[in-house]
Amino acid sequence: MSETGDSAGISDKTATNDSVGIKGMGTIKMLKPGEHKINIAHDPIEALGWPAMVMDFSYKHGVDISQLKPGDHVNFTLEKSDDGYAINNINKMAN
């Protein structure tokens, strides 16, 4: 079962991963470049205690999303930001 959320409203299980980044993987549902966000159906993110769900993530300036599209399977790294967690690195996985 999938939930919908926003990274600002999700609880943080641990802060120890912030210095190295928190790894996640999932499928892009929608790119929102005008809002500087990516909607991702992600697998559970154990480091944060998050179940699998669909949610919007902000992405840091300098993150290149030009080669990404809905349906792409991706690996990404999150870092703590003022409004939750933001993607600081994202890579398309080989199909």
Summary of the structure (lengths in Angstrom):
residues: 95
radius of gyration: 12.1
end to end distance: 23.9
largest distance: 33.9
contacts: 254
relative contact order: 0.29
helix: 6%
strand: 49%
